[in-house]
Amino acid sequence: MATETLNTAANESPPNITGDTNPPENCVTVSHSSPDPKPNPSGVVDEQGEKRKRSEFETETDEKTASVNLLWKTSLCSHFRRTGAACSHGETCKYAHGEEELRIRPDNTWDPTSDKAKKLQLEKGGKVKHSEECSDSVLDKCFVNIPVKWSSGELQSFLNDQGVEYKSARTKHGMFVGFVSFETVEQVKTAVEKLQGKPIGSKKPLKIVDAVPRSFERNVKPSLVSNNQDTLESDDMIEDGGLVNEDSTPGSSVMKGRSARDVVTSLADMSYADQLELKKKNITQTLRKLAQHARKACPHGVTQPDWIVKSREIGGLACKLEGIIESPLVNGYRNKCEFTVGHSLQGKPTVGFSLGNFREGVTAVEEPLDCPNASRISCKYAEAFQNFLQNSTFPIWDRMTNTGFWRQLTVREGRRQGNISEADNESNIAEVLLMVQISSTGFDSEAINVELEKMAEAFVATASTNSPSLPLTALVVQDHQGISNVAPADAPLRSLPLIKSEAAAEAMIQDYINNLRFFISPTAFFQVNTLAAEKLYALAGDWACLGPNTLLFDVCCGTGTIGLTLANRVGMVVGIEMNASAVADANRNAEINGINNCRFVCSKAEDVMGSLLKEYLTKEPASNSGKEEETSAPKDKSPDTEDSKMHHFDNVVAIVDPPRAGLHPTVIKALRTHSGLKRLVYISCNPESLMANAIELCTPSANLEKGNNKTRGWNRNKTPASLARQRAKSMPASDPFQPVKAMAVDLFPHTPHCELVMLLER
């Protein structure tokens, strides 16, 4: 005889009020001999497996059990709420199918979707929101059931054709809703009368409901203290489908209690040991997600690689996490700080960090004095610039109107050679480069020159009068007209003389990594934590298994720091970088350090990676005709090495250190499809982008037939990992890499970020 437990409260879609996923208490245990009995919602099963009616005793027992269970029928059935009818479970359902069945909850409250709860709320003076409504807004409406493919222009054309007046209208990509803002109540009434229930596009009736503000917009609206210190309010901004609440100010609940310290260094109040443990936990979760996504990305009919199968043996991780390397400096470690120019909550011109992002409607700026990652020297220069702006006749950049002059201050510091402790960190800063970002559009050039001269005098005075004096090597002005402070690489730069009688100093400072000297231009990439970067590069070199017969590709090389620090351990280094000034720095750094086995290519990695791999991974040496092998790679200055020697490398390794967005799909494809590349060390400041890139690099090929590509129609709203899973299925036939091990390196104490190094092999 087998024993089976029949759940009399069958699985219903709404969750249990307590969050408990176990079956309810009122379940019936019966014995039967039938191998495949079927539950009977209205009764029980007898010993012969036949249905029979409940006895009066059983009904009475169930009622007593229900009365004991305090959560019995305290919520309305989801099926009942949707259709107004009882669900298929009938009387055995643990959820109520009408107001008469609904019971009060243990905390003396009612289901908020019930009529009783709504009535009580109205009696207290509240306003009940219906399920399809989103807010109490009168002039901001959400149009539901419009065609998914409609653009904002098509929605506007539709409204114009229907004779509906409105203030603004926009759609959300990939959604069947539009957001329309009206100027008067009369316009709203007219739109509702003409359009409510009207079938369009998909033939579904159009619904007009109130638009819900997103969570952060319920308490804040985009606003800014203007140059005349009056509050400047924006025009009912609509962003990503949410409408801004107009009953709040920048100092309201979103800003309440928020400081630059909280925004920039959110972990500053934790001990450093706890910070490291938290980061290690987050990296572990990323490695677990990588294994999960890679498993889903494996094509049907293709055997899963060993690393996915074995991931179950190490807690579901894609590879073993070796640990996390601490930062030698915990406070004041940044050698580069970018300070925003704006207004404080009180309307004072301020140089510091933003208290939030523009999407939140936050434009206020606070001084950086309480941020432990910024050095005292950088904060001193920020304070000096702020004092100068108090009397400047040129306006501060207004993010709401995209007008103004002063935008940003960047402070770059160069340290002396040798080991540095936290105690003497400041005294080891030998050089400082200041870069001030402006927007010169609409301003007289002569007046600009006069103002910039005054600014230079103010910086020099601050440096000389401070005790001890502050280093000041170069002052540069960057002219940028864009909306964001992130300027393109070719934005004009202008060096200013620090003393009137002297020429402007060279716009460059120097720093040291592994006893190598590096010159750094104003916009070139250089790791912000120099001492931790030394540990990072040493780890990458150790994992790459370098040797005299190794060819090292340094992808996204910046000023060449990785390749140059490892050049003495390999036969040759080929660096790829799109920033021209960084490539110039890399060539200069190679020259001043006496390194002659490095070549740096100025181009986007996705444009030249394939041709460079072909050039250096060719098995046959170059022809004896003396002519250079034709490739699409630019003919950059190369070391004095004959072509015939370039191809004789037993070990080819790539180290990639991409920006936060990760590697371009073309670069991934080039790395993946060149079988001569056996080892890849991936350094990432964004574990999410590493996870997406690793999915494409480490997932087996699908060998799709031509014309049978099932990855078309990608949705740009998908996560990077989901898109990577789709791209992986169309990867050309090639041997995938496999993750071997990973290590975290903390370059950013007091923040949630850290570098993740992963070794991939095949």
C-alpha positions in Angstrom: 0.0 0.0 0.0 1.3 3.4 -0.9 0.6 6.6 1.0 -0.1 9.9 -0.7 -0.8 13.4 0.7 -3.5 15.3 -1.2 -3.4 19.1 -0.9 -6.9 20.3 -0.5 -5.8 23.8 -1.1 -4.4 23.3 -4.6 -1.5 25.3 -6.0 -2.8 28.8 -6.7 -0.8 31.6 -8.3 -0.9 34.2 -5.4 1.8 33.5 -2.8 1.0 32.4 0.7 0.7 35.5 2.9 3.5 34.2 5.2 5.8 33.5 2.2 5.8 29.8 3.2 5.9 27.5 0.1 4.9 24.4 2.1 1.5 22.9 1.6 -1.3 24.2 3.9 -2.0 22.5 7.1 -5.4 21.2 6.0 -4.3 18.3 3.8 -5.9 14.9 3.8 -3.7 11.7 4.0 -5.2 8.6 2.5 -4.1 5.1 1.5 -4.8 3.6 -1.9 -3.7 0.8 -4.1 -4.1 2.6 -7.4 -0.8 3.3 -9.1 -1.9 6.7 -10.5 -4.7 8.2 -8.4 -6.1 11.6 -9.4 -6.9 14.2 -6.8 -10.6 15.0 -6.3 -11.2 18.7 -5.6 -14.7 18.1 -4.2 -14.0 15.0 -2.3 -11.5 12.3 -1.3 -10.4 8.9 -2.7 -11.5 5.7 -1.1 -9.5 2.5 -0.8 -10.5 1.4 -4.3 -9.4 4.7 -5.8 -13.0 5.7 -6.5 -14.4 9.2 -5.9 -16.9 9.6 -3.1 -18.7 12.5 -1.5 -17.4 14.0 1.8 -19.1 12.8 4.9 -20.6 15.3 7.3 -17.8 14.4 9.7 -15.1 15.2 7.2 -16.7 18.5 6.2 -17.0 19.5 9.9 -13.3 18.5 10.5 -12.2 20.7 7.5 -14.1 23.7 8.8 -12.5 23.3 12.2 -9.0 23.1 10.6 -9.8 26.2 8.5 -10.8 28.1 11.6 -7.5 27.2 13.3 -5.4 28.4 10.4 -5.4 32.1 10.7 -4.4 32.7 7.1 -7.3 30.7 5.7 -9.1 32.8 3.0 -7.5 36.1 4.1 -6.7 37.0 0.5 -8.8 37.0 -2.7 -8.0 34.4 -5.3 -6.1 35.8 -8.2 -8.3 34.0 -10.7 -11.4 35.5 -9.0 -9.8 39.0 -9.2 -9.1 38.6 -12.9 -12.3 37.0 -14.1 -14.9 37.6 -11.3 -15.5 33.8 -11.2 -14.5 31.0 -8.9 -11.4 29.0 -9.9 -11.3 25.3 -10.7 -10.3 24.4 -7.2 -13.8 25.4 -5.9 -14.3 25.1 -2.1 -10.9 23.5 -1.5 -9.1 26.7 -2.6 -7.4 28.4 0.3 -8.2 31.8 -1.2 -11.5 33.6 -1.0 -13.8 33.7 -4.1 -15.9 36.6 -3.0 -16.2 39.3 -0.3 -18.5 37.0 1.8 -15.8 34.4 2.1 -13.0 36.8 2.9 -11.7 36.9 6.5 -9.9 39.5 8.4 -6.1 39.0 8.8 -4.3 38.3 12.1 -3.2 42.0 12.2 -6.8 43.2 11.9 -6.4 44.3 8.3 -8.2 43.3 5.1 -6.8 42.2 1.7 -6.0 45.6 0.1 -7.7 44.5 -3.1 -11.0 43.8 -1.4 -14.0 46.1 -1.2 -13.8 46.1 2.6 -10.3 47.5 2.5 -11.2 50.1 0.0 -14.2 51.2 2.0 -12.1 51.6 5.2 -9.6 53.6 3.3 -12.2 56.0 1.9 -13.6 56.4 5.4 -10.2 57.5 6.5 -10.1 60.1 3.8 -7.7 58.3 1.5 -8.0 57.8 -2.2 -8.2 54.3 -3.7 -6.2 53.5 -6.8 -7.7 50.9 -9.2 -5.5 48.2 -10.4 -5.1 49.7 -13.9 -4.4 53.2 -12.6 -1.0 54.3 -11.7 -1.1 57.6 -9.9 -3.3 60.6 -9.0 -2.0 62.7 -11.8 -4.7 64.6 -13.8 -2.7 65.9 -16.8 -0.3 62.9 -17.3 -1.8 59.9 -18.9 -0.7 56.4 -20.0 -2.2 55.1 -23.3 -2.4 51.3 -23.2 -2.8 48.9 -26.1 -1.1 51.1 -28.8 0.9 49.2 -31.4 4.3 48.0 -30.1 6.1 49.2 -33.2 4.8 52.8 -32.9 7.5 55.5 -32.5 6.9 58.7 -30.6 6.2 60.4 -33.9 3.6 57.9 -34.9 1.8 58.4 -31.6 1.9 62.2 -32.1 0.5 61.8 -35.6 -2.3 59.7 -34.4 -3.3 62.3 -31.8 -3.1 65.0 -34.3 -5.3 63.0 -36.8 -7.9 62.5 -34.0 -7.9 66.3 -33.2 -6.6 65.8 -29.7 -4.5 68.6 -28.3 -1.6 67.7 -26.0 1.6 69.0 -24.5 4.0 66.1 -25.2 3.7 62.4 -26.3 6.2 59.6 -26.4 6.4 55.8 -26.6 8.6 53.3 -24.9 10.6 51.0 -27.2 9.2 47.4 -27.2 6.1 48.3 -25.1 2.5 48.7 -26.0 2.1 51.9 -23.9 2.6 55.6 -24.7 2.9 58.5 -22.3 1.0 61.7 -23.0 1.0 65.0 -21.1 -1.7 67.5 -21.4 -1.8 71.2 -20.5 -5.4 71.5 -19.3 -8.1 69.3 -17.8 -10.3 70.1 -20.8 -7.7 68.5 -23.1 -7.7 65.4 -21.0 -11.5 65.2 -21.1 -11.6 65.6 -24.9 -8.9 62.9 -25.3 -10.8 60.5 -23.1 -14.1 61.1 -24.9 -12.6 60.6 -28.4 -10.1 57.8 -27.7 -11.2 55.7 -24.7 -12.1 52.2 -26.0 -11.2 53.1 -29.6 -9.6 50.0 -31.3 -6.2 50.9 -33.0 -3.4 48.8 -34.5 -3.8 45.5 -32.7 -7.6 45.9 -32.6 -7.5 46.0 -28.9 -9.5 48.9 -27.3 -7.4 51.8 -26.3 -7.2 52.4 -22.5 -6.4 55.8 -21.0 -5.2 55.6 -17.4 -3.1 57.7 -15.1 0.7 57.4 -15.5 2.7 56.1 -12.6 5.9 57.8 -11.6 8.8 55.5 -11.0 9.9 55.0 -7.4 12.6 57.7 -7.4 10.4 60.2 -9.2 7.7 60.1 -6.6 9.8 62.2 -4.3 12.0 64.3 -6.6 11.8 66.2 -9.9 14.6 67.5 -12.0 15.4 70.9 -10.7 18.5 73.1 -10.3 19.5 76.2 -8.5 20.3 78.5 -11.3 23.0 81.1 -11.6 20.8 83.8 -10.0 20.2 81.3 -7.1 16.5 81.0 -8.0 14.9 77.6 -8.3 14.6 76.6 -12.0 11.9 74.0 -12.5 11.7 71.8 -15.6 8.8 71.3 -17.9 7.1 68.1 -16.7 9.9 66.0 -17.9 8.9 62.5 -19.2 11.7 60.0 -19.0 11.5 56.3 -19.9 7.8 56.2 -19.4 7.6 57.8 -15.9 6.3 61.2 -15.1 8.0 63.4 -12.5 6.1 64.1 -9.3 5.6 67.9 -9.2 5.2 68.1 -5.4 8.8 67.8 -4.4 12.1 69.7 -4.5 15.7 68.6 -4.8 16.0 68.7 -1.1 13.2 66.3 -0.5 13.2 62.6 0.5 15.5 61.4 -2.3 18.1 63.9 -1.1 17.3 63.7 2.6 20.4 62.5 4.5 22.4 62.0 1.3 26.0 63.2 1.1 28.8 63.0 -1.4 30.4 60.4 1.0 27.3 58.2 0.7 27.1 58.5 -3.1 30.8 58.2 -4.0 32.0 55.9 -1.2 29.0 53.9 -0.2 31.0 51.4 1.8 33.1 53.9 3.7 31.3 53.2 7.0 32.2 49.5 6.8 35.5 48.1 8.1 37.9 47.2 5.2 37.7 43.5 6.1 33.9 43.6 5.7 34.3 45.5 2.4 36.5 42.8 1.0 34.2 40.1 2.2 31.2 41.8 0.5 33.1 42.2 -2.8 34.2 38.5 -2.7 30.6 37.5 -2.1 29.4 39.6 -5.1 32.1 38.1 -7.4 31.1 34.6 -6.3 27.5 35.4 -7.4 28.8 36.6 -10.7 30.7 33.4 -11.3 27.6 31.4 -10.4 25.5 33.4 -12.9 28.1 32.9 -15.6 27.8 29.1 -15.3 24.0 29.4 -15.4 23.9 31.6 -18.5 26.5 29.5 -20.2 24.5 26.4 -19.6 21.5 28.0 -21.2 23.6 29.3 -24.1 24.8 25.8 -25.1 23.1 24.8 -28.4 20.7 21.9 -28.4 22.3 18.7 -29.4 25.8 19.9 -28.4 27.5 18.3 -25.4 28.1 20.7 -22.6 31.8 21.5 -21.9 33.5 20.0 -18.9 33.8 23.3 -17.1 30.0 23.7 -17.1 29.4 20.1 -15.9 32.1 20.4 -13.2 30.7 23.7 -12.0 28.2 21.8 -9.8 31.2 20.4 -7.9 32.3 23.8 -6.8 29.1 25.4 -5.7 27.8 26.2 -9.2 30.7 28.5 -10.0 32.1 28.8 -13.5 35.6 28.4 -12.0 37.3 28.6 -8.6 37.6 32.0 -7.1 41.1 32.2 -5.6 40.4 35.1 -3.3 40.7 38.9 -3.3 43.9 41.0 -3.2 43.8 44.0 -0.9 44.7 47.5 -1.9 48.0 48.7 -0.4 46.4 52.1 0.2 42.9 52.3 1.6 42.5 56.0 1.9 43.4 58.8 -0.5 44.5 56.2 -3.1 43.1 57.9 -6.2 45.6 59.5 -8.5 42.8 61.0 -10.6 39.7 62.8 -9.4 37.0 64.4 -11.6 35.1 67.0 -9.8 31.8 68.3 -11.1 31.1 72.0 -11.2 27.5 72.8 -10.1 25.4 74.3 -7.3 24.9 72.9 -3.8 21.5 72.4 -2.3 21.7 75.9 -0.9 22.5 77.4 -4.4 26.2 78.0 -3.8 28.7 77.4 -6.7 30.4 74.1 -5.7 33.2 71.9 -7.0 32.8 68.3 -5.9 30.7 65.2 -6.5 27.1 65.0 -7.7 24.6 63.8 -5.1 22.9 61.6 -7.7 22.4 61.2 -11.4 20.4 63.4 -13.7 17.9 60.6 -14.3 16.9 60.9 -10.7 16.5 64.6 -11.2 19.4 65.3 -8.9 21.8 68.0 -10.1 23.1 69.2 -6.7 26.8 69.0 -6.0 28.6 68.6 -2.6 32.2 69.2 -1.6 34.4 66.1 -1.5 36.0 66.7 1.9 34.5 63.7 3.5 35.2 61.2 0.8 38.1 58.9 1.9 39.1 57.8 -1.6 40.1 61.4 -2.7 43.5 62.7 -1.6 43.9 65.9 0.4 45.8 67.6 -2.4 43.0 67.0 -4.9 40.5 68.3 -2.4 42.6 71.4 -1.9 42.6 72.2 -5.6 38.8 71.6 -5.7 38.4 74.1 -2.9 40.6 76.6 -4.6 38.6 76.4 -7.8 35.4 76.7 -5.9 36.6 79.9 -4.2 37.6 81.3 -7.6 34.1 80.6 -9.0 32.4 82.6 -6.3 33.6 85.8 -8.0 33.8 84.6 -11.6 31.7 86.5 -14.2 31.2 83.4 -16.3 28.3 81.1 -15.5 28.4 77.6 -14.2 27.2 74.9 -16.6 23.4 74.4 -16.3 22.5 70.7 -16.9 18.8 71.6 -17.4 19.3 74.1 -20.2 22.8 72.8 -21.4 24.2 76.3 -21.2 27.0 77.8 -19.2 30.8 77.9 -19.2 32.5 76.1 -16.2 31.9 72.4 -16.3 34.5 70.2 -14.5 37.9 70.0 -12.8 40.2 67.0 -13.2 43.2 66.6 -10.8 45.8 64.0 -11.8 48.7 63.2 -9.5 52.1 61.6 -10.2 54.0 59.9 -7.4 57.7 59.4 -6.8 59.4 56.1 -7.4 59.5 53.6 -4.6 57.2 52.0 -2.1 54.5 54.3 -0.5 52.7 53.9 2.7 49.4 55.4 3.6 51.1 57.7 6.2 53.5 59.3 3.7 51.2 59.0 0.6 50.8 62.8 0.3 54.5 63.6 0.6 55.2 61.2 -2.3 53.0 63.1 -4.7 55.6 64.9 -6.9 53.5 66.3 -9.8 50.0 67.5 -10.3 48.2 68.2 -13.6 45.0 70.2 -13.5 42.5 70.1 -16.4 39.5 72.4 -16.4 36.6 71.6 -18.7 34.7 74.6 -20.2 32.1 75.2 -22.9 33.2 78.3 -24.9 30.2 78.5 -27.2 28.6 81.9 -27.1 31.4 83.6 -25.1 33.9 86.2 -26.4 37.3 84.7 -26.9 39.1 87.7 -25.5 37.0 87.7 -22.3 37.7 83.9 -22.0 41.5 84.5 -22.2 41.3 87.1 -19.4 39.2 84.8 -17.2 41.4 81.8 -17.8 44.5 83.9 -16.9 42.8 84.9 -13.6 42.1 81.2 -12.9 45.7 80.2 -13.5 46.8 82.9 -11.0 44.4 81.5 -8.4 45.7 78.0 -8.8 49.3 79.1 -8.5 48.5 81.2 -5.4 46.9 78.2 -3.8 49.8 76.0 -4.5 52.4 78.4 -3.2 50.6 79.6 -0.1 49.7 76.2 1.2 51.9 74.8 3.9 53.6 72.7 2.7 53.3 74.0 -0.8 51.3 71.9 -3.3 52.9 70.5 -6.4 51.6 72.0 -9.7 53.1 70.9 -12.9 50.7 71.7 -15.7 47.3 73.4 -16.3 45.2 72.4 -19.2 41.8 73.7 -20.5 39.5 71.3 -22.4 36.7 72.8 -24.5 33.7 70.5 -24.7 30.3 71.3 -26.1 28.4 68.1 -25.4 25.6 67.5 -22.9 27.5 65.1 -20.7 30.8 66.0 -19.1 32.4 62.9 -20.8 34.3 64.6 -23.6 35.4 62.8 -26.8 39.1 61.9 -27.2 39.5 64.7 -29.8 38.1 67.5 -27.7 40.4 70.6 -28.0 43.1 70.9 -25.3 44.9 74.1 -24.5 47.9 74.4 -22.1 48.0 77.5 -19.9 51.2 79.0 -18.6 51.5 79.0 -14.8 53.5 82.2 -14.8 52.9 85.0 -17.2 56.6 85.3 -18.3 57.0 81.6 -19.0 55.7 79.4 -21.7 53.0 76.8 -20.9 54.4 73.6 -19.4 54.1 70.3 -21.3 50.6 68.9 -20.6 51.9 65.7 -19.0 52.9 64.2 -15.6 54.8 61.1 -14.7 54.2 58.1 -12.4 55.9 54.8 -11.7 54.8 51.2 -11.9 57.2 48.4 -11.1 60.0 50.9 -11.2 59.1 51.9 -14.8 58.5 55.6 -15.5 55.2 56.4 -17.3 54.3 59.8 -18.9 50.6 60.4 -18.7 48.7 63.0 -20.9 45.5 64.7 -19.6 43.0 62.3 -21.2 44.9 59.1 -21.3 43.7 56.1 -19.3 45.9 55.2 -16.3 44.7 53.0 -13.4 43.6 55.4 -10.6 45.2 53.2 -7.8 48.8 52.9 -8.8 50.1 50.6 -6.1 47.1 48.2 -6.4 47.7 48.3 -10.2 51.2 46.9 -9.7 49.6 43.9 -8.0 47.0 43.5 -10.7 49.6 43.5 -13.6 51.9 41.1 -11.7 49.0 38.7 -11.3 48.0 38.9 -15.0 51.6 38.2 -16.0 51.9 35.2 -13.7 48.7 33.7 -15.0 49.7 34.3 -18.6 52.6 31.9 -18.3 55.0 34.2 -20.1 58.4 33.3 -21.5 61.1 34.4 -24.1 59.1 32.8 -26.9 55.8 34.4 -25.9 54.0 36.9 -28.1 51.7 39.1 -25.9 48.7 41.0 -27.2 47.8 43.9 -24.9 44.2 44.8 -26.0 42.9 48.2 -24.9 46.4 49.0 -23.7 46.0 52.6 -22.8 49.4 54.1 -22.1 50.9 50.7 -22.4 51.3 50.0 -18.7 50.5 46.2 -18.9 52.6 45.4 -21.9 55.6 47.5 -20.8 55.6 46.1 -17.3 55.7 42.6 -18.8 57.9 43.3 -21.8 61.0 41.9 -20.1 59.3 38.6 -19.7 58.2 38.0 -23.3 59.6 38.0 -26.8 57.3 40.7 -28.1 54.3 42.9 -27.1 51.6 44.2 -29.5 49.4 46.8 -27.9 46.1 48.1 -29.3 44.5 51.4 -28.2 42.0 53.8 -29.9 43.1 56.9 -28.0 45.8 58.6 -30.1 47.3 60.5 -27.2 47.5 57.3 -25.1 49.3 55.5 -28.0 51.8 58.5 -28.2 52.3 58.1 -24.5 52.9 54.4 -24.8 55.5 54.8 -27.5 57.2 57.5 -25.4 57.1 55.3 -22.3 58.7 52.5 -24.2 61.5 54.8 -25.4 62.3 56.4 -22.0 62.4 53.0 -20.3 64.6 51.5 -23.0 62.1 48.9 -24.1 62.3 48.0 -27.8 60.2 44.9 -28.2 56.8 46.6 -28.1 54.6 47.8 -31.0 51.5 50.0 -30.4 48.7 50.2 -32.9 46.4 53.2 -32.8 42.9 51.9 -33.8 39.8 50.4 -32.4 40.4 46.8 -31.4 37.4 45.6 -33.4 38.9 47.1 -36.6 42.4 45.5 -36.4 42.3 42.6 -34.0 41.5 40.1 -36.7 44.2 41.3 -39.1 46.8 41.4 -36.4 46.1 37.9 -35.3 46.4 36.7 -38.8 49.7 38.6 -39.2 51.3 37.2 -36.1 49.7 33.7 -36.0 50.7 32.8 -39.5 52.5 29.5 -39.4 54.7 30.2 -42.4 57.3 33.0 -42.2 56.9 36.1 -44.4 58.0 35.8 -48.0 61.6 36.3 -48.9 60.8 39.0 -51.4 61.5 41.6 -48.8 58.0 43.1 -49.2 55.9 43.6 -46.1 53.0 41.1 -45.7 49.7 42.8 -46.8 47.2 43.1 -43.9 44.5 45.5 -42.9 46.5 46.5 -39.8 47.9 50.0 -39.9 51.6 50.2 -40.6 52.6 51.7 -37.2 56.2 52.1 -36.2 57.5 48.7 -35.2 60.7 47.6 -33.4 63.7 46.7 -35.4 62.5 43.1 -35.9 62.5 41.2 -39.2 59.2 39.9 -40.4 60.6 36.4 -40.6 61.2 36.5 -36.9 57.8 37.8 -35.9 56.0 34.5 -36.6 58.3 32.2 -34.6 56.6 32.4 -31.2 55.7 29.2 -29.4 53.3 30.8 -27.0 50.7 33.4 -28.0 48.8 35.1 -25.2 46.3 38.0 -25.0 45.6 40.2 -22.0 42.5 42.3 -22.3 41.6 45.2 -20.1 38.5 46.8 -21.7 36.3 49.7 -20.5 33.2 49.0 -18.4 31.2 48.1 -21.5 33.5 45.1 -22.2 34.9 43.9 -25.5 33.2 44.6 -28.8 31.6 41.5 -30.4 34.0 41.7 -33.3 37.0 41.5 -31.0 35.4 38.5 -29.2 34.9 36.8 -32.5 38.5 37.4 -33.6 39.9 36.1 -30.3 37.6 33.1 -30.4 38.2 32.0 -34.0 42.0 32.1 -34.1 43.0 28.7 -32.8 46.7 29.8 -32.3 45.6 31.9 -29.3 45.6 29.4 -26.5 45.5 31.6 -23.4 43.6 34.7 -22.5 43.7 36.8 -19.3 40.7 39.0 -18.9 40.9 42.0 -16.6 37.6 43.6 -15.9 36.4 46.6 -13.8 32.8 45.4 -14.5 32.1 41.8 -13.7 28.8 41.9 -15.5 30.5 42.7 -18.8 33.1 40.0 -18.2 30.3 37.5 -17.7 28.7 38.5 -21.0 32.0 38.3 -22.9 32.9 35.0 -21.3 29.6 33.4 -22.4 30.6 34.1 -26.0 34.2 33.0 -25.5 33.5 29.8 -23.6 30.2 28.4 -25.2 30.4 25.6 -27.8 29.5 26.6 -31.4 26.1 25.8 -32.7 27.1 25.1 -36.4 24.0 26.8 -37.7 23.1 26.2 -41.3 23.0 29.1 -43.6 19.6 30.8 -43.5 18.7 29.1 -40.2 20.0 31.7 -37.8 17.6 31.7 -34.9 19.3 34.7 -33.2 17.7 37.3 -35.3 15.3 39.9 -33.8 17.5 40.7 -30.8 15.8 42.9 -28.3 18.1 45.8 -27.2 16.3 45.8 -23.9 17.8 42.4 -23.0 20.5 42.2 -20.5 24.1 41.9 -21.8 24.2 38.3 -20.6 21.0 37.4 -22.5 22.3 39.1 -25.7 25.6 37.3 -25.3 23.7 34.0 -25.1 22.1 34.7 -28.4 25.3 35.8 -30.1 27.1 32.7 -28.8 24.6 30.5 -30.7 25.7 32.1 -34.0 29.5 32.0 -33.3 31.4 30.4 -36.2 32.7 26.9 -35.6 35.7 27.2 -33.3 37.1 25.7 -30.1 35.8 27.6 -27.1 37.9 28.8 -24.2 37.2 27.5 -20.7 37.4 29.5 -17.5 40.2 28.1 -15.3 40.4 30.4 -12.3 39.5 33.9 -11.1 40.9 36.4 -8.7 39.5 39.8 -7.4 41.8 42.7 -6.9 40.5 45.7 -4.9 41.5 48.9 -6.7 38.6 50.9 -5.3 38.3 50.7 -1.5 35.2 52.2 0.1 33.2 51.5 -3.1 31.3 48.4 -4.3 33.7 48.1 -7.3 36.8 46.0 -7.8 38.8 44.4 -10.6 38.2 40.8 -11.6 40.9 38.8 -13.3 40.0 35.6 -15.1 42.2 33.1 -16.9 40.7 31.5 -20.0 42.4 28.6 -21.8 41.7 26.1 -24.5 
